[in-house]
């Protein structure tokens, strides 16, 4: 039997998609709305760089009828790579969103970058996806960035199916991908297909559920031709069809048995069917239909445990069972069955657990959001991008309610409510205007000028029911460079453009060097910074912009615990400014690479509420000793006009007063600002738990924002000194592929010259895969050139950021010199 994939024209799909998207609002019927939601797949493609994500996306668009001409990455014509730099460099830089129909299902697809410098694009995409296709290069198997994106997907609890790509390449095997899934990702892979032919002879797949041979014909593989592998005789190994060797048939039979056993290990319903069959019989004796097996695969996929599942049910300890399909996107083999797998196995918005959200008006209370289009609006902004004619576009996912063009929107960013000027449904760099985006859907809005990545959007008419959705986990930048324009006019333009760029890409960070006044641009890698500068030139018209030498983004932390209380008492313009601030700093329990935390004291996680209600009030404040063992010492600022007195001196202390909201904000800003510059090398602090002591912190009618800032800065600086400041450096996870005979030289270079730690050496045919960790400072030069010289030009490597670690004592002098600009990295 031969079946042809039906295609639809772009115009026909856009009209149909608009009707589906508006079905809930138009019909008002809950049953129809539920049916429409069940036909939505919010899915993405995640992979290591060059695994073939964009090539696969192009086929998805072609076979769905969304495009009529196939564009290739190497020709710079891929639809999903719509930025000029993406087409020039042949890589994906920004995640691209598109919608299309496949059979009766709407796919909202996000193609993500694979380069380590653009990991945040994957992070914010996975935040709003319900499912993902994990793509692997069958020549190389699981690679370094594969591990990163897999871990990101598990952290967000995103169910995955796997696709072994590039099976037409020399050296490609499905088993290499399966082994990598088992040993590197801790998964239990179950192959649903068996490839036919190796390398250049790869011509199709065997569907192990139906035991059909699938071949892909036509100019672009748009015709799927299927034929039965054997005669339909239960339990018998039938004769091979014409042209297919008997050993291939027997191999397929064995693969099917392995598939059924693997699925039964993970699914109780399937296991029960096996137990009801006669002892010693093959799994096929259970009388399972393809529909039975598909249902089991779907149950297994939807139950994949999240990385940080609650320990009570042991979910965090379970390895996920993952369905694996195979093919070659570039050779147009196996793509349509993958589209069917996304439709059949990955979840709809109805299948995912309710989304937790904090109730804004009820502190400490939360809500569980379900995709109900009639509920109050709650949407999450996962990306802000510039459009050449529409201005800033906010990409969002609606978790509850319906976003309409008439909606007056409040965001978690401060400011008045805004109304979207247009709502859009996207096809890569094209778009279609719609009237509404209901719960479960992904869309974009023009006209929301204040919204930032990570904001929650709520309707102002439902202010009492407003919620705040969990934000994004953004990585720390690891590279920094100075950036400046060649003229004063261009400098003002540069600063305005950087503000917009950081809004669009929150993994970029702009700071000012306190000593030189230079602007510093920090990012995830050299390529990340180069792309940012090129965007400034092309998209923002800052033609004359210079990026300085790229250096490692060192940080500072603390090694122990320190406490201090400082009093600011100073006369300025004839007015007395007074405040007393007491703090404790210590290394964060999550490690030196964790984000800084500001707390209000024991049992008081909210800094502002703790500071606003001190434990010591009234006359008792005059005699109150420093609380919780706070050591009182004299702090000198070096300014003779300032009087920073000991916290234990009570005489002359003004009476206490309530802390206003304005002063609360000033105190919070001052404490956060005090962590922006450490004492060792002037770099921002990281992994610091800063706790305000509310019992020893006082304000009075004489307290001003100036006084609070002065006292806070002095207290934090002294407490950090007391705790012991340390320097932190970014450490990278490395994966090096080298000829086996050169492995010793590579290992020696790592351990002897780069402060590296070798974690594993994995044989890979005539090559070895070295898995290691090393400080970025030791790799930031021409490490690629060193590898080539050690391996006669045959070794290669990839790396991604792992964590910040304390700089060892023997490397401190070098880091201090490098941070001061006196030594090249």
N, C-alpha and C positions, 0 to 999 in steps of 0.2 A: 504494500500500500504506500502511495506517495502523497504527501500533504504539502500544500503551498501556504506559506505564511501570508496572511492577508495584510495589505498595507493601506494606510489612509493618507490622504493629502494633508499638508500642514494646516490649510484653512479649515478643512473638515474637523481635524482634531481640536483646533483652538475653539471652534464653536461648541463642540461637545464638552470640552474641558470646562468651559465657562458655565455650561448648564449644570455639570456635575458639581462644580464648586459652589454654585448658588442654590443647589437643590434644597438644602436645609431651610434657608431663609424663604425661598419661594413657596415650598409646599407646606411648611409648618407641621408636617407630619413626622412624629418621632420614629415610626417604623421606616419610612423612606430615608430619614436622616441616618438611622443606624445602618441601613443597607449601603448608603453612600460612603459612610465611614469605613465599613468593612472592605470596601473596594479601593482604599487608599494605602499606598506603601510609601512612607517617608524613609528613604533608604540612601545610603552612600557607598562609595567605593573607597577602600582604604588599602594602602600598600606602601612598600618601599619604592624609592624613585626608580623609574624605568621598568616597572613591572608590567606596564601596559594599561594603566587606568584610563587615560584619555582615549586611547585607541579602542578600548572596550566601550566607553561612553558613546563614541561616534557610531559604533555598530548598534547600540541600543536605540539611538535616535533614528538610524536608517531603517531598521526592521520595524520600528513602530510607525513609520511613515512621517515622522516629524521633519526629516530632511530627505531630499531626493538625490543629493550628490554627496559622496563620501569624501571627507577631508582627512588627511593624514598629518600626524604630528611632525614627521620629518620634512613635509612640504610646507609647514607653517600654516596649514589650512584647517586645523581641527576646530570644530564649532565651539567646544567647551573651553579651549584656550583662546579667549577673546582679547586679552591684553597684548599689545604690541610686543612687550618683552617676552611673554610666554611663547609667542610664535617665533621670535628670533632665537631664543635660547632652547626651544624644544622641551621645556619643562612647564609644569603647572605651578603657578605662584600663588594665585588666589583660588579659593574654592568657588566653583561655579554651580549655580542651581538651574535646573530645568524641569519641566513637567511634560509628560507624554502618556499616551494610553497604550496598554498592551492587553489585548483581549478585552475583558470587562473591567480592568483595573487601572487606576490612575497612579503613575509613578511620579513622586516628587524626588528627583535624583540630585544628589550633590557629589560632584567629582572633586576630590581633595588633593592637595599637593603631597608628594612623597619625599621631597627634600627636607632634611632635618631642620633647615633654617626657617621653614614655614610650618612648624608643628602646631602653632596656635590656630592655623586655619583648620586643621583636623580637629583640634580640641573644641572649637566653637561649633563645628558642623555636627560632631557626635553629640553635643549637648542637646540638639533638637531632633535627632534621628530616632526612629523606632527600630531599625534594623540596618545591617551592613553586609556588603560583599567584601570579604578579605581576599585580595588578589595576590597571587604568588607567582614569581618567575620560576618555571619548572627547571630551568638550568641551574639556578642558584639556590632554590628552596627558600627557607625562612632567612631573612637578612636582618640587619641591625634595626632599620626603621620599621620593619615588619613587627618586631617585638614592641616597639614604642606604640604604634597605632593599635596593636592588639590589646596592650595594657590599657590604653585610653578607652577603648570600646568596652572592655570588661569593667572598668571603673564606673562608667555610666550605665552598665547593665544592658548594653545594646546586643541583641542576639545576632549571630553571624552565620552565614554559609561561606564556604571557601571555594575558590576557583583557581585551579592550577593552570596557568597560562603559558603560552609559548612552547607548547609541546611539539611544534614543528622544528624547533631549533636542535642543533647537534648537542648531544649530552643532556637533553631534557628528559626527565622521568617523573612520573606521578609519585613514585615511591619516595623521591627526595623531598617532595613537599609533605608527604605523610609523615616521614621521619622527623622533619623539622617541627611539624605541629605537635608531635608526641614529645620530643626531647627538649625543644627550645621554648615552646609555648605552653607545655603542660596540658595539652588537649588530647581528646580521644577521637581521632578522625575516622570517619566512616565514608568510604568512597561509594557514591551512587552510580558511578559510571566507570567503564574501563576503556582506555584509549585503544584505537586500532592503528597499528603502524608506529614506527619510530622516526623521529627527525623528519627528513624530506618525504618519507613515505606515510607520514601521519595523515589519515584521510577521514576519520570519523570517530564515533564513540559507540559503545554498547550501553544502552540504558538498562541497568541491572534490576530496575523495578519491573519493567515490562518485557525484558529480554528482547528488545528490538535493536537492530543495527540502524544507527542514524548517520546519514551522509548529507553533506551540505553542498548544494549545486546552484547553478546560476552564476551570473557575473560577480555577485557579492555574497554568495552563500545564502541568498534569500529563500531558496527552495530547500525544505527539509524533507529528504527522502527516507522512508523507514521501511524495514522489512524484518520479519521474525527471524531470530537467531536459529531457532530449532522448531521442530514440529511441536505443537501444543499437546504434549503427553505428560501429565503430572508425574513427577518422580523419575522420569526417564531421560537419559541423555540422548536426544534425537540426532538425526543426521544433520550435518552442516549444510547450509544453503550453498548454492553454486558459487564458487570462487572464494569461499572462506575456509581456511584450513581447519581440520578437526581439532588441532591443538589449541587454536584460538577459542573454539567453542568450549572446550574443557576448561580453559583458563577462565572464561567468563562464568561458567558454572561455579567454579571455586570462588571467584570474586563475589558472586551473589550470596553464596553461603556465608562468606566472611561478613558481608554487609548485614545480612539478617541477624547473625550472631552479635555483631557489634551493636545493632539497634536494640536487640532484645536485652542486652546488658544494661541499657539506659532507659528502657521503657517497660513498665510493669504489664501493660496490656498485651504487648507483643510477647513478653516472656511467658505470660499465662497461656497464650495460644500455643506456644511451643510445648509447654508442660502437658497440655491436653493431647498432644500428638503422641504416637506410639514411641516408646523408648528406643533409642538407637536409630531412629529414622532421621532423614535429612530435614533441615528447617522447612523446606518446601512442602513436606508432608502435612504441615499445619493448615494447608489450604488457604494461605494468605493471598488476597487479591492485591493488585497494585494500589487500589484505594486504601486498603488496610495499612500498607507500608507507608504511603504518603502521609496518612494521618499520624503514624508513629513518628515520622521525621519531623512533622510540624510540632507535635507535643514536645519532642526532645529539644528542638531549636528554641521554642518559646520558654523552656525551663532552664536555659543556660544560666548558671549562677553569676552574679556580679562579683567583682574582685573583692569588694568590701562588704559582702553580705553579712548579716548578723550571725554571730558565732553560735547562737542558741540552736539553730537547726543544722549546723555543720555545713551550710551551703558554701562558705568561703573555702572549705577544704576539698570540695568536689571539683574534679577536672571536667570542663565542659565537653560534651560530645558534639562534634561538628560535622555536618554533612559536607562532602567534598565533591565538586564537579570538575570537569577538565575540558581543555580545548585550546584553541589559538585564535585570539581575537583578530590578529592581523591577517590570518589566513581564513577568517570567516567560518571557523569551525567551533561548534558548541555554544554559541552565544544565545540562540533562542531557547534551548533547554535551561540555561541559566536564568533567563527572564521568567520562564515558567516556575523555576525554583523560588525566585524572589516572590512571585505572586502566591505560590502555594505554601511556603514555609516561613517566610518572614512575617512579623506581626503587622496588623493594622493598628490605628490609634485605639481601637476598642480592646486590643489584646494586651496592651502594656499596663502595668500597675498605675494607679492614680498618681499624679504628680504632686509632691508635697510643696506647700507654699506657706510663708509666714503671713499672718494677718497683721496689716499695718496698724490698724486702730486698736488692736488688742495684743499688747506686748506679751510675748511668750506663748501665744496661741497660734495654732497652725490649721491649715485646711488641706484637704485632699482633692485636687482638681481632676475632674473627669471631662471627656470631650463632649460637653453638652452645649449646643449652640444657643440655647435660651438662657444660660446662666450668665452671671456678670463676666465681663471681658477680662481675660488675663492672657497676655501674650509676652513672649520673650524675644528681645532683640539679640540675635546672634552675630550680626555683622552690619557694619555701616560702610557703604561704598559710594564713590563719586560717580555720577552719571553725567555724560557730556552736556545734556540739555535739561535734565530734570533736577540737577543738584544732588544733594545727599540722598541716597536710597537706604532705608532701614529694612534689612531682611529680618523677618520675624516668623515665629511659630505660634499659632493660636492654641492654647491649652484648654481654654474655656471661653464660652460666649462667641460673639461674632464681631469682627472688625468691619466697620462700614465706612464709607466716605463721609458720612454725617457724624461719625463718632468724635467726640471731644475727648482727647487723650491726655491723661496724666502719666508722667514717667517718674522713675525713681531718681532721675537727675533733677536738681532743684529748678524751679521756674514755673511760669503759668502753663495752663493746659494748651494743647495744640490740636489742630484738626488736619488730618492727612489731606493733601491736595489731590492725590491719586493713589489708588490701590492697584497693584500690578501682579500678574502671573507671568513667570519668567521662562524664557527659552534662551539660556546662555546670555548673550549680550542683546537679545531682543526681548520685548515685553508686550503684554496685552493688558489693557485696562479692564478691571472688573469692578463690580459694585460692592462686593462683600467677600470676606475671607472667613469662613466658619471654623469652628473648633476642629482640630485635627489637621488643618491645612498649613502650608508654608506659603508666604507671599512677601511682597515688598511694598513699602509705603514711601511716597515722596511728600515733602513738606514738613516732616518732623525734624526740625532743625536742632533741637536740644538732645534728642535721644542718642545714647551711646551704647556701645557693645556691652551686653550684660544687664541692660535696663529691663524692667518689667513695665509693660503698657497696660493701663487700666482705664476704663471709662470714667470721666469725672462725675457722671451722674450716679455712679455707684461707689462714691468715695468711702462710705462706711464699710464696704465689702472689699476694698482694695487689698491686694496681696503683693508679696514680694517673692519672686521665684529665686531659687538658688543661682548664684552667679557662675562665672567661669573660673577654672583653675589656670592661671596664667603663669608660664615659666619665667624664671629670672633671666634677664639678658646676660650674655656671657662675653660679648665684645662691645667695645666702646671706641668712638673716634670723635674728635672735634669736628664741627661743621660750621662754616661761615660763608657769607656772600662777599662778593668783591667790592660792593659799594654800600653806603648807608641806606639808600633806597631799596636796594635788593635785600639788605639784611632785614628790614621791616617786613618785606614780602616773604622772606624765608621763614621768619618767626610765625607769621600767620599761617603759612602753608604747613609748617611742622605741627601746629595745633590741630589742623584738619587731618593730617596724616596719622597722628597718634590716635585720633578719634576712630579712624578707620582700621588701624592696626594696633591693638592695645599691647602687642608684644614689643613694640618700639617704645623707647623711653627717652625723653628730652630733659636734661638737667643743665644747670649752670655751674661751671667751676667757680667755687667761692673765692679762689685766689686770683685767677686770671680773668674771670668774667666771660670766658669762652662758653659757647653752647656745646654740649656733649650729646651725641646721639648714640644710644645703646640698642643692641638687637641680638638676635640669636646666632648670627654668624656673619662672615665677611660678605657672602652673597646677599644676605638679608639687607645689610647696610648699602651695598652697591645698588640693589634694586630700588631701595627707598630714595637714594639720591637721584637715580634716573627718573623716578616718578616725579620728584620735585621739578626736574627740568622739563619733562614732557607734559605732565598733567597740570602743573601749577605755574609754569612759565618762569621759574626761578633759574634763568639760564646760566648765570655765573655763580655757581656754588661749588665749594671745595670741601672735600672730605679729608680730614687729617689721617695720620697714621692710625691704623686699627690696632687697638691694644686689648689685652685681656681685662674683663670686667671683674676686678677683685672686689671683695666686700670685707666688712669687719664684723666681729661677733664678740661674745664674752665667754670666758671659760668657767666662771664660778658665779657666785651671787654677791651683789653689792647693794648697800642701802645708803640713802642720804636724804637729809632735809635741808632746805635752803630758804632763807628769808630775804626777800627783796624789799628794801626800805630806802627810798630815794626821793629827793625833792626835784621836781621838774617843772619849770615855768611857775614857780611859787606854789605848786601843789604837791602834797605828799602822796607817793604811790607805794602801797604796801601789799604784800602777799607772802604766804608761806606754803611751800609745796614739798611734800615728802614722797619719795619713790623707792621702789625696790626693782632691781633688774637681775635677770638670771637667764641662763641659756634655755631656750625653748625645749620642752620635752620631745617635740617632734624632730629635733635635730637642728644643726647649725644652718641648714638650707631652708628651714621653714620661714614662712612670712612672720614679720614682727606682730606681736599682739599687745594691745593696750587694755588693761583691766583696772577695775576700781577697787580691788582688794579682795580678801577672802570672802567667797560667797557673793561677790559683786562683779559679775562679768561685764556689766555695763559701766564704762568709765564715767560717763556724764552723770548717771543717776547716783553713783557712789559719791562722786565729788560734791554733788548738790546737797547731800544730806549727811554731813559729817557726824560721827558718833559723839563727839564732844561738843556741847553747845553751852550757851549762857556763861555764867561766872566760872563754871568749872574749867573753861578753856584756859583761863589765866594760869591755873596750877597744873594743867595736864602735862605729864611727862611724855616724851616721844613714845608712841605706841609700838607694840609688837617688836620690842627690842631694837628700835631704830636708833642707830648711833648718831649723836649730835656732835658736829664738828664745825669749826669756822671755815667758811669758804671765801676766798679772795678772788675777785674778778680781775684784778690788776688795774682797776679804774678807781682812783682815789675819791671820786665824787660818789661812788656807789657804796652803800653800806649793806653788805650781805652778812647778816649776823648769824650767830649760832642759833640753831633751832631750839636749844634748851633755855635760851634767855627769854623769860616770860615778862620781865619788866618793860613797860612801855608798849606792850602788845595791844593793838586796838581790839575792841569787842568784835565777836564774830557776826557775820551777816549771811543771808542766803546767797547762793551762787546763781546768778541770772543765766538765761540761755545764752546771751551774748558772751558772758565770761566763760561759760562751759565750752562754747565753741573755741574761744581763744585758748583755753587750757588744752583742749584736745589737739588743736593745731600746733601748739608749742611743743607738746610732748612728742608728737609725730615728727616735727621738724628737727627736734634734738637728735633723732636717730638717723638723720640724713647725712651726717658727716662724722665719721669715727675719729678717734684720737691718734691712731697709728699712722695711717696713710691717707686720711681724709676721704675715705670711701663710705658709702652708705652702710648702715648696720643691717644685719640679717640674722634671723634666728634668735631674736631677743624678746623675752617676755618682760614687758614693762608694766609694773603694777603701781598704781597710785595708792598711797596709804590714806584712806579717808579720815582716820582718827587723828592724823597728825598734819593734815592739810587744812589750812584756814583761810578764809577770806573775810573782809571787813568792809565797812562803808568806804574805806580808803583804797580798796582793791580796784585796780584797773587792769585792762588787757596788757598794758606795758609791764606792770608788776608781775602778772602771772607768767608772761613770756620769760621775763628775766629769771624768776625763781625756778621755773620749770627747766630752763636751759641749764642753769647752774646745778640743780639737783641731779638731772640725768647725766650730765658730763662727769660729775664727781662719782656717782654710783657706778658708771661704766668703768671708771678708773679703779674703783674699789673691787669690782668684779673681775678685773683682769682682761683687757682688750686683746683679741687675737685677730690675725689676718686670715681671710677665707679665700680659697681659690676654686674655680669651677673644675670639676673632674669629668672626663668624657668616657663613655662606653665605646670601645673600639672593636671592630671586626675586620681582621686582616686576612685576605686570601693570598697565599703564597705557594710557589712550587715546594713540594715536600722537602727537597734537598736543601732549600734555603731557609727552612724554618728555624734552625738553630741561630742563624745570623739575625733574624728578625727578633727572636726572643731575647737574645743578648743585648740588642740595641734598646729594647723596651726596658729591660730590668737595670741595665748598667748606665744608660744615658738619659732616660726619660722618666725616671721614678715611676715606672709602670708596674702594674700587678697583672700577671697572667692568670686568668681564671680557668681556661680550658684550651685544649688543642684538639680539633675534631678532624679526623681523616676525611678527605673528599676526593676519592680517586687518586690522581697523581698530585693533588694539591692538599694543603692543610688550611683549615680555618682557625685562626688564632683569636680567641675571645679574651679581651683584656680591658683594663682601665688605666688611664693616665691623666695627669693634670693637663689642662688645655695649654698652659704656658709652654709645656714641653713639646707640643704638637703644632703650635701656631705658626712656626716658620715653614720651611719647605720640607715637611715630613713626607709628602708624596715623592719628592725627588730623592730623599734618602732611601725610601722603600725601593724605588726603581734601581738605584745603584746597588742595593743589597741583593736584588733578585734578578739581575740582568734584564730589568725592565718589565718583569712579568707579575709583580705583586700589586695589589690594589687594596684600598681600605675604605671604610665608611665609619662615621662616628656620630654619636648624639650625646647631648648633655645628660649627665646622670645626677649629679648633686654637687653641692658646695662642701668642701672639707677644710679643716684647719691646716694652714701652711706649716709644714714641719720646721723645726728650729733651724736645720741646716740650709733651708731654702729662704729663710726670712730676709736676709740681706739682699739677695737678688730681687725678691719681690718689691722690697722698699725702693731699690734703685729703679726698677722698671716702672713702678707706680709714679715715681717722681720724674719720669721721662728721661732718665739718665742711662737707660739700657734698653736696647731693642728686645722685643718679645721673641 
